[in-house]
Amino acid sequence: MSAELVTRGRFSAPVATTDVRSDWSARGYDCHPFTDPPGQTWRDFVHDTNEVVTVVEGRLELTVGDDVVTADPGDEVFIPRGAVHTVRNIHTGTTRWLFGYD
């Protein structure tokens, strides 16, 4: 399943939040910014909506169910509704990312 979760390079680097927001809005998603320090981990979330995540700067590791994927700037990760997921900043610096729900 992990190949189905990530769209590599969906957005061109440098990633413009306005481009992501416009794309996601057209697909029925909202768009929210987030910033994490190195090593920050958000564990075991579950939502009743689908979620998308795009890295603006840095690098994330996402565990979605049993799949582990990494996301670099411009990559988009799809997290299906009901999936237990964890997000971790694996970059040596701050990671800025966007998330949205449908």
N, C-alpha and C positions, 0 to 999 in steps of 0.2 A: 504494500500500500504506500510506502514512503515516497516512491516516485510520483504518485498521484497527488501528494500533499504539497510539493514544491514546484513553483514555476520560476526557473532560474532567469534572472535578468528581465523580469516583467517590466520593470521601470528602469530607465537609463540613469546611470550615475553621472554627475551627482543627482541624487533623488530629490525631486521637488515635491514638497508636501501638497502643493496645489494640484499637481498632476495626479497624484495618488487619490486625493480627495475627489477630484472630478471623475476619475475612472471608477472608483468605488461607488460614488453616488449614482452613476449610470447603471450600476449593477445591483443597486438596492442596499448598499452598506453605508454606515456612517463612518467617521474617521476621527480618531483621537490620538494625540501624541503621547509618548511615554519616554522617559529617560532613566536608565539604570546605571549604577556604578559597577565597576568590575566585580564579578562574582555574584551579583544579585540573582537570586532564584525565586521564582513564583511557582509554588508547587500545587499540583492536584486540583486544578480548576475544572469545573464542568459548567457549560452554559446551555440554555435551551434554544439557542440560536446558533447559526453558523458564524464562524469568525475568520477573518483574514488578518495576516500580520505581514508587514514589510519593514525591513531594516533600512533606515536612512543613513546611519553611520555606525560602524562597529560590526559586531557579529553576535548572533544568537544561536543557541542550541534549543530545539524544541522537542519534547517527547510528547507524542500524540498517540495515546493507547500504547501499543508495543513498539511503535516506530520512533526512531530518533533521527532528526534531520538538523542540518545547520543552515543558517540563512545569512547571506552577505548583503551588502547594500544593493537594492533593486530587486532582490528575490521576494517572491510572495509565497507565504505558507497558508494553506487552507486547513482549518480545524473544524471538522463537522460537528454539528449540534450533538450534545450528549457524550462527546469524547473527553475522557480525562486527559488533561494536558498540563505540562510544566514548561516554563520558559526560563532560560538561564543565559545571562550575559557571559559569554566566553571570550570576549575581547579584553585586551590588556588595559583598555581605557573605558571611558563612558560609551554606552551604546544608546543611540537615539532610534526609536522605532515607532511605527504607527500600527494601530489595531482598529478593526471595525467589525460591527455586528450587522446581520441582515434583519 
